[in-house]
Each structure stands twice: as structure tokens, then as C-alpha cells.
Amino acid sequence: MALRSAEGLPIAAVGLVGKILGPLGWLWLAVTGEWPLASGVILVTNDLIWWVPFALYLHDCLPQWRTRYLGKRRV
């Protein structure tokens, strides 16, 4: 883990939101017929594969972030 991983929490949270909204946008385009279903391959390699690393990072640094910026300790 990084020395000050709590510093990156807001950026990682925004990144994860983007990786979640991207597939939702693709789903809308695929359902409406704007994009072919075959374009989902890009979705897997560009968005879905990153959910796990983002989630793990956020899970690991959230207690540090709470302590540093909210002054609360996780019980």
C-alpha cells in the first residue's frame, strides 16, 4: 500500500464512478440499437476489468481517509 493512499481516495472514487457509468451508457446504446452488441468486448477490457482494482484500493484506503479527514476511527 502507498505511504499516503488516503490522498488518492477522491480520485479513485471518481474513477470507479466513471467505470460504472460507462457500462450503463453502453447498455443504453446497445438496447436502443445505436451500437452493436459486439462492441461489448471493449466494455469488458476497458471498464469492467477495472472494477476490482478500484474497489480494492477504495476498501483499503477508506479507513485512513476517514481518520485523516473526518477524524473518526473505524470500529
N, CA, C and O atoms as a GROMACS GRO file, in nm:
protein
  300
    1MET      N    1   0.084  -0.117   0.000
    1MET     CA    2   0.000   0.000   0.000
    1MET      C    3   0.089   0.123   0.000
    1MET      O    4   0.198   0.123   0.057
    2ALA      N    5   0.041   0.227  -0.064
    2ALA     CA    6   0.116   0.351  -0.072
    2ALA      C    7   0.129   0.416   0.066
    2ALA      O    8   0.049   0.390   0.156
    3LEU      N    9   0.228   0.498   0.080
    3LEU     CA   10   0.252   0.565   0.208
    3LEU      C   11   0.135   0.654   0.249
    3LEU      O   12   0.095   0.654   0.365
    4ARG      N   13   0.080   0.730   0.154
    4ARG     CA   14  -0.034   0.818   0.181
    4ARG      C   15  -0.149   0.785   0.086
    4ARG      O   16  -0.191   0.870   0.007
    5SER      N   17  -0.197   0.664   0.093
    5SER     CA   18  -0.300   0.620  -0.001
    5SER      C   19  -0.432   0.694   0.016
    5SER      O   20  -0.511   0.700  -0.078
    6ALA      N   21  -0.457   0.750   0.135
    6ALA     CA   22  -0.581   0.823   0.158
    6ALA      C   23  -0.592   0.946   0.068
    6ALA      O   24  -0.702   0.992   0.039
    7GLU      N   25  -0.478   0.999   0.024
    7GLU     CA   26  -0.479   1.115  -0.064
    7GLU      C   27  -0.546   1.085  -0.198
    7GLU      O   28  -0.602   1.175  -0.260
    8GLY      N   29  -0.540   0.961  -0.242
    8GLY     CA   30  -0.595   0.925  -0.372
    8GLY      C   31  -0.739   0.880  -0.370
    8GLY      O   32  -0.794   0.850  -0.476
    9LEU      N   33  -0.801   0.873  -0.254
    9LEU     CA   34  -0.938   0.822  -0.244
    9LEU      C   35  -1.036   0.901  -0.331
    9LEU      O   36  -1.113   0.838  -0.404
   10PRO      N   37  -1.040   1.033  -0.327
   10PRO     CA   38  -1.139   1.103  -0.411
   10PRO      C   39  -1.120   1.077  -0.560
   10PRO      O   40  -1.217   1.061  -0.634
   11ILE      N   41  -0.997   1.074  -0.603
   11ILE     CA   42  -0.970   1.050  -0.745
   11ILE      C   43  -1.010   0.908  -0.784
   11ILE      O   44  -1.070   0.887  -0.890
   12ALA      N   45  -0.978   0.811  -0.700
   12ALA     CA   46  -1.015   0.673  -0.727
   12ALA      C   47  -1.166   0.655  -0.724
   12ALA      O   48  -1.221   0.577  -0.803
   13ALA      N   49  -1.234   0.726  -0.636
   13ALA     CA   50  -1.380   0.717  -0.630
   13ALA      C   51  -1.443   0.771  -0.758
   13ALA      O   52  -1.537   0.711  -0.810
   14VAL      N   53  -1.393   0.882  -0.808
   14VAL     CA   54  -1.443   0.937  -0.934
   14VAL      C   55  -1.413   0.841  -1.048
   14VAL      O   56  -1.496   0.823  -1.138
   15GLY      N   57  -1.295   0.780  -1.046
   15GLY     CA   58  -1.260   0.682  -1.149
   15GLY      C   59  -1.354   0.563  -1.149
   15GLY      O   60  -1.396   0.518  -1.255
   16LEU      N   61  -1.388   0.513  -1.031
   16LEU     CA   62  -1.480   0.400  -1.022
   16LEU      C   63  -1.618   0.438  -1.071
   16LEU      O   64  -1.685   0.359  -1.138
   17VAL      N   65  -1.663   0.558  -1.038
   17VAL     CA   66  -1.794   0.604  -1.086
   17VAL      C   67  -1.794   0.608  -1.239
   17VAL      O   68  -1.892   0.568  -1.302
   18GLY      N   69  -1.686   0.655  -1.298
   18GLY     CA   70  -1.676   0.656  -1.444
   18GLY      C   71  -1.677   0.517  -1.504
   18GLY      O   72  -1.736   0.494  -1.609
   19LYS      N   73  -1.612   0.424  -1.436
   19LYS     CA   74  -1.609   0.286  -1.484
   19LYS      C   75  -1.743   0.216  -1.467
   19LYS      O   76  -1.769   0.114  -1.531
   20ILE      N   77  -1.830   0.270  -1.381
   20ILE     CA   78  -1.965   0.216  -1.366
   20ILE      C   79  -2.061   0.283  -1.464
   20ILE      O   80  -2.145   0.216  -1.523
   21LEU      N   81  -2.048   0.414  -1.482
   21LEU     CA   82  -2.137   0.485  -1.573
   21LEU      C   83  -2.110   0.450  -1.719
   21LEU      O   84  -2.202   0.452  -1.801
   22GLY      N   85  -1.986   0.418  -1.752
   22GLY     CA   86  -1.953   0.378  -1.889
   22GLY      C   87  -2.034   0.257  -1.935
   22GLY      O   88  -2.097   0.262  -2.041
   23PRO      N   89  -2.034   0.149  -1.858
   23PRO     CA   90  -2.115   0.034  -1.897
   23PRO      C   91  -2.265   0.064  -1.902
   23PRO      O   92  -2.336   0.007  -1.984
   24LEU      N   93  -2.313   0.152  -1.815
   24LEU     CA   94  -2.455   0.189  -1.820
   24LEU      C   95  -2.487   0.262  -1.951
   24LEU      O   96  -2.591   0.239  -2.012
   25GLY      N   97  -2.398   0.350  -1.992
   25GLY     CA   98  -2.415   0.418  -2.120
   25GLY      C   99  -2.410   0.322  -2.236
   25GLY      O  100  -2.488   0.333  -2.330
   26TRP      N  101  -2.316   0.227  -2.230
   26TRP     CA  102  -2.308   0.126  -2.336
   26TRP      C  103  -2.436   0.044  -2.341
   26TRP      O  104  -2.487   0.014  -2.449
   27LEU      N  105  -2.487   0.006  -2.225
   27LEU     CA  106  -2.609  -0.073  -2.219
   27LEU      C  107  -2.724   0.002  -2.287
   27LEU      O  108  -2.801  -0.057  -2.363
   28TRP      N  109  -2.735   0.130  -2.260
   28TRP     CA  110  -2.838   0.210  -2.324
   28TRP      C  111  -2.822   0.211  -2.476
   28TRP      O  112  -2.919   0.193  -2.550
   29LEU      N  113  -2.700   0.232  -2.522
   29LEU     CA  114  -2.674   0.235  -2.666
   29LEU      C  115  -2.698   0.099  -2.730
   29LEU      O  116  -2.747   0.092  -2.843
   30ALA      N  117  -2.665  -0.009  -2.660
   30ALA     CA  118  -2.687  -0.143  -2.715
   30ALA      C  119  -2.836  -0.176  -2.721
   30ALA      O  120  -2.884  -0.235  -2.818
   31VAL      N  121  -2.910  -0.138  -2.617
   31VAL     CA  122  -3.054  -0.166  -2.614
   31VAL      C  123  -3.128  -0.087  -2.721
   31VAL      O  124  -3.221  -0.138  -2.784
   32THR      N  125  -3.088   0.037  -2.743
   32THR     CA  126  -3.155   0.120  -2.843
   32THR      C  127  -3.108   0.091  -2.984
   32THR      O  128  -3.162   0.146  -3.080
   33GLY      N  129  -3.008   0.005  -2.999
   33GLY     CA  130  -2.960  -0.033  -3.131
   33GLY      C  131  -2.859   0.062  -3.192
   33GLY      O  132  -2.822   0.046  -3.308
   34GLU      N  133  -2.814   0.161  -3.116
   34GLU     CA  134  -2.715   0.256  -3.166
   34GLU      C  135  -2.579   0.190  -3.185
   34GLU      O  136  -2.506   0.222  -3.279
   35TRP      N  137  -2.545   0.099  -3.096
   35TRP     CA  138  -2.418   0.027  -3.104
   35TRP      C  139  -2.446  -0.122  -3.114
   35TRP      O  140  -2.544  -0.170  -3.057
   36PRO      N  141  -2.362  -0.195  -3.184
   36PRO     CA  142  -2.380  -0.341  -3.191
   36PRO      C  143  -2.337  -0.408  -3.061
   36PRO      O  144  -2.252  -0.355  -2.988
   37LEU      N  145  -2.395  -0.522  -3.031
   37LEU     CA  146  -2.359  -0.596  -2.910
   37LEU      C  147  -2.212  -0.637  -2.908
   37LEU      O  148  -2.152  -0.652  -2.802
   38ALA      N  149  -2.155  -0.655  -3.027
   38ALA     CA  150  -2.014  -0.696  -3.035
   38ALA      C  151  -1.921  -0.590  -2.975
   38ALA      O  152  -1.807  -0.621  -2.940
   39SER      N  153  -1.967  -0.467  -2.964
   39SER     CA  154  -1.883  -0.363  -2.904
   39SER      C  155  -1.865  -0.385  -2.754
   39SER      O  156  -1.786  -0.316  -2.691
   40GLY      N  157  -1.937  -0.479  -2.697
   40GLY     CA  158  -1.923  -0.511  -2.556
   40GLY      C  159  -1.786  -0.564  -2.519
   40GLY      O  160  -1.748  -0.560  -2.402
   41VAL      N  161  -1.712  -0.614  -2.616
   41VAL     CA  162  -1.575  -0.661  -2.589
   41VAL      C  163  -1.490  -0.546  -2.537
   41VAL      O  164  -1.410  -0.563  -2.445
   42ILE      N  165  -1.507  -0.430  -2.595
   42ILE     CA  166  -1.434  -0.312  -2.549
   42ILE      C  167  -1.473  -0.279  -2.406
   42ILE      O  168  -1.389  -0.240  -2.325
   43LEU      N  169  -1.599  -0.294  -2.375
   43LEU     CA  170  -1.650  -0.267  -2.241
   43LEU      C  171  -1.580  -0.353  -2.136
   43LEU      O  172  -1.543  -0.304  -2.030
   44VAL      N  173  -1.564  -0.480  -2.167
   44VAL     CA  174  -1.501  -0.571  -2.071
   44VAL      C  175  -1.356  -0.532  -2.046
   44VAL      O  176  -1.311  -0.528  -1.932
   45THR      N  177  -1.283  -0.504  -2.152
   45THR     CA  178  -1.141  -0.475  -2.138
   45THR      C  179  -1.114  -0.332  -2.089
   45THR      O  180  -1.009  -0.307  -2.030
   46ASN      N  181  -1.206  -0.241  -2.112
   46ASN     CA  182  -1.181  -0.102  -2.076
   46ASN      C  183  -1.246  -0.061  -1.944
   46ASN      O  184  -1.195   0.028  -1.876
   47ASP      N  185  -1.356  -0.122  -1.906
   47ASP     CA  186  -1.429  -0.079  -1.787
   47ASP      C  187  -1.442  -0.188  -1.682
   47ASP      O  188  -1.396  -0.170  -1.569
   48LEU      N  189  -1.501  -0.298  -1.716
   48LEU     CA  190  -1.535  -0.400  -1.616
   48LEU      C  191  -1.413  -0.458  -1.546
   48LEU      O  192  -1.418  -0.486  -1.426
   49ILE      N  193  -1.305  -0.475  -1.618
   49ILE     CA  194  -1.184  -0.535  -1.560
   49ILE      C  195  -1.125  -0.445  -1.451
   49ILE      O  196  -1.052  -0.493  -1.364
   50TRP      N  197  -1.156  -0.315  -1.455
   50TRP     CA  198  -1.101  -0.220  -1.357
   50TRP      C  199  -1.184  -0.209  -1.231
   50TRP      O  200  -1.140  -0.145  -1.135
   51TRP      N  201  -1.303  -0.268  -1.227
   51TRP     CA  202  -1.387  -0.258  -1.107
   51TRP      C  203  -1.316  -0.315  -0.985
   51TRP      O  204  -1.320  -0.255  -0.877
   52VAL      N  205  -1.252  -0.429  -1.000
   52VAL     CA  206  -1.187  -0.496  -0.886
   52VAL      C  207  -1.070  -0.412  -0.831
   52VAL      O  208  -1.067  -0.389  -0.710
   53PRO      N  209  -0.976  -0.365  -0.913
   53PRO     CA  210  -0.867  -0.284  -0.855
   53PRO      C  211  -0.915  -0.156  -0.789
   53PRO      O  212  -0.867  -0.119  -0.682
   54PHE      N  213  -1.010  -0.086  -0.852
   54PHE     CA  214  -1.063   0.035  -0.791
   54PHE      C  215  -1.130   0.004  -0.658
   54PHE      O  216  -1.106   0.074  -0.559
   55ALA      N  217  -1.212  -0.098  -0.655
   55ALA     CA  218  -1.284  -0.134  -0.532
   55ALA      C  219  -1.187  -0.175  -0.422
   55ALA      O  220  -1.205  -0.136  -0.306
   56LEU      N  221  -1.085  -0.252  -0.454
   56LEU     CA  222  -0.987  -0.293  -0.354
   56LEU      C  223  -0.910  -0.172  -0.298
   56LEU      O  224  -0.888  -0.162  -0.178
   57TYR      N  225  -0.871  -0.082  -0.386
   57TYR     CA  226  -0.800   0.038  -0.342
   57TYR      C  227  -0.887   0.120  -0.248
   57TYR      O  228  -0.842   0.162  -0.142
   58LEU      N  229  -1.012   0.143  -0.288
   58LEU     CA  230  -1.103   0.221  -0.204
   58LEU      C  231  -1.128   0.152  -0.071
   58LEU      O  232  -1.134   0.218   0.033
   59HIS      N  233  -1.143   0.022  -0.074
   59HIS     CA  234  -1.165  -0.054   0.050
   59HIS      C  235  -1.046  -0.041   0.144
   59HIS      O  236  -1.063  -0.027   0.265
   60ASP      N  237  -0.927  -0.046   0.089
   60ASP     CA  238  -0.806  -0.041   0.172
   60ASP      C  239  -0.778   0.099   0.227
   60ASP      O  240  -0.730   0.111   0.340
   61CYS      N  241  -0.807   0.204   0.152
   61CYS     CA  242  -0.768   0.336   0.198
   61CYS      C  243  -0.882   0.412   0.266
   61CYS      O  244  -0.857   0.520   0.321
   62LEU      N  245  -1.003   0.361   0.265
   62LEU     CA  246  -1.114   0.432   0.329
   62LEU      C  247  -1.093   0.455   0.478
   62LEU      O  248  -1.120   0.565   0.526
   63PRO      N  249  -1.045   0.356   0.556
   63PRO     CA  250  -1.022   0.384   0.698
   63PRO      C  251  -0.919   0.495   0.722
   63PRO      O  252  -0.937   0.578   0.811
   64GLN      N  253  -0.814   0.498   0.643
   64GLN     CA  254  -0.713   0.605   0.656
   64GLN      C  255  -0.773   0.740   0.620
   64GLN      O  256  -0.746   0.840   0.687
   65TRP      N  257  -0.854   0.743   0.516
   65TRP     CA  258  -0.916   0.868   0.474
   65TRP      C  259  -1.011   0.920   0.581
   65TRP      O  260  -1.012   1.039   0.611
   66ARG      N  261  -1.090   0.830   0.640
   66ARG     CA  262  -1.181   0.871   0.747
   66ARG      C  263  -1.104   0.929   0.865
   66ARG      O  264  -1.142   1.033   0.919
   67THR      N  265  -0.996   0.863   0.904
   67THR     CA  266  -0.916   0.910   1.017
   67THR      C  267  -0.854   1.046   0.986
   67THR      O  268  -0.856   1.135   1.071
   68ARG      N  269  -0.801   1.061   0.868
   68ARG     CA  270  -0.730   1.184   0.834
   68ARG      C  271  -0.825   1.301   0.812
   68ARG      O  272  -0.798   1.412   0.859
   69TYR      N  273  -0.934   1.279   0.741
   69TYR     CA  274  -1.018   1.392   0.700
   69TYR      C  275  -1.146   1.407   0.781
   69TYR      O  276  -1.204   1.516   0.785
   70LEU      N  277  -1.192   1.302   0.843
   70LEU     CA  278  -1.314   1.312   0.923
   70LEU      C  279  -1.286   1.302   1.072
   70LEU      O  280  -1.373   1.333   1.154
   71GLY      N  281  -1.166   1.258   1.107
   71GLY     CA  282  -1.129   1.247   1.247
   71GLY      C  283  -1.198   1.133   1.318
   71GLY      O  284  -1.206   1.132   1.441
   72LYS      N  285  -1.248   1.037   1.243
   72LYS     CA  286  -1.318   0.924   1.303
   72LYS      C  287  -1.239   0.796   1.280
   72LYS      O  288  -1.173   0.779   1.177
   73ARG      N  289  -1.246   0.709   1.374
   73ARG     CA  290  -1.182   0.579   1.361
   73ARG      C  291  -1.287   0.475   1.337
   73ARG      O  292  -1.394   0.478   1.398
   74ARG      N  293  -1.258   0.381   1.248
   74ARG     CA  294  -1.350   0.273   1.220
   74ARG      C  295  -1.343   0.170   1.332
   74ARG      O  296  -1.234   0.130   1.372
   75VAL      N  297  -1.455   0.129   1.381
   75VAL     CA  298  -1.460   0.034   1.493
   75VAL      C  299  -1.457  -0.107   1.441
   75VAL      O  300  -1.461  -0.201   1.519
   0.00000   0.00000   0.00000
